[in-house]
Amino acid sequence: MSAEAKACNWIVLPPLPNRQDWVARLQEAASAAGYVLQDWDQDQTPGDAEKPLLMTTSADEALGRQPDASRIAGIVDALGISVPEGPDQADRHRIVHGATQNFAQLAALPQARVFDAQRLAGTPLRLFADLTVTAPEGTRRPDGPMSGALQLYTRDKAIWPGGVLTWLKAPTHAGGFATLDLTGRPRAIVYGPYFDMPKGRWKVVFTLSVDDHACRYLFRADWGGMEDFASQEFRPGRPGVFEVEMIYDWTTRGICEFRLLVMEGVFHGRISLSDLVISRAD
């Protein structure tokens, strides 16, 4: 159906928390406009419909089949990831990375063809010249730390709170900071979140507060992929609040890891790490 697929309009609908509500709305809108909605991920066989509207979770799949991006509409109104209770850290990281791959793919579409919560609020939205849809009503939108962190995919900027990262020793979260006792062996203090990053230069900015004991020790911050990354070592030397800015260039879309490590054994000291501010640096 490759030739037929090029003649079709496409909907990219990632695995959002309200995806089934969207499928119902799209089916109604498609029917009213004379389309037949087809789930391409489930069935790629040619149908008899004169106006098929092809739906997929993958922007890569849509762009591979339909080179005209004006005939593709991506919908990302309720960003969120459901991580089941119980899996170990490695499984949680794989789930997060897998879910965000669909979101990161949308960066390959022109921004005008990606419809987020701001554009979908209130009035009916024209996805194509002959197809108008209204967002589902009454859907509870995710409002936890993960939801805010995922705004990266629609606004090219986001706050990553400590709650989306993995901590070797659980900190106390308050006021945009995660605070903990640094006592212990040399180690990675915090790492994650293993999102799939769109291609481009991305900047992380954070502050680290150290007391008069913790300031004596050597720290290292890493930002980038898991094998290749930017790195900074620093020994504060005095108590206070220090800002760190780092940039890494993802030459292709790929996994992201931030790490903060203490490079020496610590006998006493407390630190506070701010939320991470992520933005494009292109």
N, C-alpha and C positions, 0 to 999 in steps of 0.2 A: 504493500500500500504506500510505497515511498512517494510516488507521483501524486497519489490522491492526498497524502498527508500535506504536501506542499501547497495544495489548493484549499486547505482548511484553516480555520481559526483555532487557536489553542488557548486553553486555560491551564496555568501552572498553579496548582493548589497543594502546597506542602502539607505535611502531617501536623496541622494546627490542632489545638485543643477543641475548636469548634468546627472541625472539618466536615463532619456529617451535616451540620446545620447549613454550611455553605453548599454542599452537594445538593441538598433539597432546594435551596434558593436558585441555584444555577439550573437545575432541572426545570423549575417553573419558568424562569426567564427564557431558557432555550426553547421550550415548547411554545411560549407566547410569540417568539420571533421566528418560528418555523424551523428551528434547529432540532437535532437529536443529540443529546449529550452522550458521549461515549467515553468510558474509562479506558484510556489507552494502556495503562499499566496492567489491566486485567484482560483486555481483548484487543489485539492488533489486527484482527481479520477484517477485510473490507465489509462494510455493511451496505444496506440498500438505501440508506437515507440520502436524500438529495443534498441536505445541508448538515453534515456531521459537525459537531463541536467537540473537539478532542481535549480530554482532560488528563493531566499527568502530575505526579509529585515533583518531577525533575525538569528544571529549566534546561539542563544540558540535553535532555531527550527532545524537548520541544524545539530548541535551536538547531539540533542536528537534523530534524525533519522539516522544519519551517525556517528558511533563512531570512524571511522578511519579519523582523522583530515587531513591526506594527501590527502583525496578525497574532501576536502573543500577548496575553494579559496575565501577570502574576499577582496573586492575592496573598497578603501576609498581615491580616488585621489583628490577630490574637496570638502573638508570639509566646510560646511556652514549650517546655519539655516535661514530659511525665516520666520520671525515673522510678521504677518499682522499688518498694521497700525490700531490703535484704541483700542485693548484690554487693559483692566486694568492690573496693575502689577501682580496680582495673575494669570490671564490668560496667561500673557507673561511667567511667571515662569513655568507654567504647560507645555506650548509649548516647551520651552527650555529643560525641563527635559525629556519630552516624546521623543524629537528628539535625545537627547544624549544617551538614553537607547540603541538604536541600535548600536551606536559607542562603548559604553562601553562593550557590549557583545563580540565584536571582540577580547578583551583582553584574552578571554578564548581559542582562537586559537593560535597555535605556531606562533611566529613572522614571520617565513619563509612562512607562508600561508596567510599573510596579505600584500596586494599590495597597497602601497601608491604612492603619486605623484612622489617621487624620483625614485622608482623602475619602474614606468610606463612611464617615460619620454623617448621619442625617439624611441627606438627599440621595435619590437614585443616581447611580453612576453609570456612565456610558463606557462599557468596556470596548465595544466596537461600534461602528456606525449603525448597525441594526440590532444591537444587543445591549439592553440596559438592565441592571440588577440592583437590588437594594440589600444591604447587609442584613444578616439575621438579627432579629430582635431578642432581647432578654438573655443573650449568651453572657455568662459570667467570664469576664476577661481575666487572665492571669495577672496577679498584682504582686507577686513575690520577687525576690532578688533576681531570679533567673529571667523573668520577663523583662525587667529593666535592662539587664545585661545584653539581651538579644536585640535591643534597639540598634545595635551596631549594624544590623543588616538592612535597616530601613533609613537610618539617619547618618550613617558614616561616623557616628560618635556615640559613646555609651559610657555609663558608669558601671564598673564591675565591682560589686561589694564583696566583702570577705566571705559572704555566705555561698558564693559560687566557686570558691577555691577549696582546695583540700589542705587541711592543717595537720601536721604531725602531732601537735599538742593543741587541744581545743582552746581558742582564745575567748575573751569576753567581747561581744560586739556592742558598740554604743556610739551614736553620733558620727557615723561614717568612719569609725576606727575599730580595728581589732587589736586588743591588748593582751599580752601574755608575759609570763615569767620565762626568761630566756635560758635559765639554768639547764645545763645538759651538755651532751657531747656535740662535736661538730656535726651539722645536719642541714637538710632542707627544712626550713621552717614552714613554708607554704608553697604550693604549686598548683598549676591548673590554668584555665578551666577546660582545655582541650576542645575549644570551639574550632570549627573549620573556618579559616580566615580567607576572605576574598583576596584576589591578587592585588598587590600594591604595597606602598610604604605605610606602615601603621606605627603610631606613637603611643607609648604608655607613659603617664606621669603619675607619680605617687609621692607621698611624704612618709618619712620614717622618723618617729620620735624615740629618742633613747635617753635613759636616765644616766646618772653620773657613774654607774657601774657598767651598763651595756655599751656606753660610748667607747670603751677601751678595746672592743673586739673588732675583728675583721669580718666584714659582710661581703656577700656577692649577690648581685641581681642579674638574672638572665631573662631575655625576652626574645622570642622567635619560635622556631620549630623545635622539635625534640632532639634533633641531631645537629642542626646548624642554628646559631642564635647569636645575638649581641650580648655582651657581658660587661659588667662594671664591678670592680672591687673597690671598697672604701672602708676606712676606719674613721668614724666621726671625730674622735679625739676630745670631744667635749659634749656635755649634755645639750640637748636642744632638738629642734625639728629641722629635718633636712629634706629638700625636694630633689627627686631623681627623675630625669627624663631620658627615655631610650627610644630608638627607632630601629625597626627591622623591616627589610624589604622582602615580602613574599613574591618571588618571581612567578610562581604559580599558586593557585589556590592550595591551601594545606593546613595542617593541624597547628594549633597555637599553644604554647606553654609559657607561663610566667613562673619564675622561681625566685624566692629569696632564701639565701643560705647564710648560716653563720659558720665561718671557716675554722673556728677554734673552740675548744671546750670552754664553757661558761660556768663560773662558780656563783655568780649572782648578777641580776640585772633584769630590767623590764623594758619592753619595746611596745610601740603602738604603730601599726601599719594602716595607712589610710585606704579608702576605696581607690581602685585603679581608674584613672580617666583614660579612655581609649579614643583615639581619633585618627583620621587619615592625615598623612603628612605628604601626600603627593603634591 
